[in-house]
Structure formats: C-alpha cells, structure tokens
Amino acid sequence: MILIPHFAFALSAIECRPPLGPDARRAGWIGCNILLNKIPADARIPIVESGEVRAASEVRQAYDRLRPLENLKWKRAAGPSMS
C-alpha cells in the first residue's frame, strides 16, 4: 500500500476515459484513470512494504520531506484540453 500526496498528481498522470454510453445509468459521465507510472517514485510513500507495516513516524517523515512541493507554482502547458 502506498500513499501519494495530492500535490504529486500531475495532469500527465491523469488519463480521461471515454464517456459512458447512452444506455448507461450515468450516460455521458467521464471518468479517468490514474497512471501510476507517471508519478515519480520519490512521491510514492510506502505504508505497507513486503507485507510489513512501516512505522507511522517513518511515513510522516517521508511525507514531510515532500511537503515543500505542495507550495510550488505550476503553469499549464499548451495542449489538449481535459474537459
């Protein structure tokens, strides 16, 4: 089991799925897939590793190392729209 902080999800890690068909209960709804291979390995914090639960202090320490990334400003690149 891994923890990925919300600020580690780049737009490149989100893949839009096709809208649900007209006969679906939620017709037209568009979902997405999260592409884990597009999230940097350093941003993935293991909680359970090799069947062993990591100490909460280790998980918090790993999260705290990533925390400065939360304040970075980013600019959307030109390209196809997600909507």
N, C-alpha and C positions, 0 to 999 in steps of 0.2 A: 504494500500500500504506500502510495506517495502523496505528498502534499505539494500542490502547485499554487503559489500565491496568485491572486487575481491580477496583479500587475505584471506577471510573467507571460500572460497570454497576448501575443502579438496578433495583429489581424491576419498575418500569414499562417497562423496556426488554426484559423477557423475556416472551414470549408462548407459553403452553402450546399444544401441538398435540394433536389428538385421539389417543387410544390406538390402537396398531396393531390391526388386526382379528384375529379368532380364527384365521385361516388363515396369518397372518404367522409367519415364523420366530421373531420375538421378540414374540409375541402379548401385548397389554396394555402393552407398553412405551410410555412417554410421552416424547416429545421436546419441544424448544422451538425457537423462532425468536428471534434477537436482532434487535430493532428499532433499527437504526442511527439512524433519525430521532429516537429518544427519548434518544439520548446527546448531551450538549451538544457543540457544535462545538469548544469550548475543550478538551474532554477527548480529542479525536481528534488524535493526533500523526502528521503525515505523515512517512513514511520515504522513499517514492518519490513525487515530485510532478512532474507534467508530464514524465514519462519520465526525470527526473533523480533520482539517489540523493542524499538530503540527507546532509551530513556527520554522522558519529556524534556529534560534540560538540554539534551543534545539537539532535539528537534527545534526547540525555541532558539538555541544558539545559531543553528543553521538558518532559521527564518530571520533572525536579527541581522545576519550577515547580508541578506538580500534586501533588507528594508530600505536602504538608500535608493535602490532602483525605483521605488514607488514614486519618488519625487521628480524623476526625470521627465522632461517635457519631450513629446514626440510630435512629429508632423506627418500627416497622412500623405503618402506618395500618390502621385497621379496613377490612375489605373482603373480597372473595372469597379463599378460600384457594388457594395454588398447588399443593397436594397433591391 
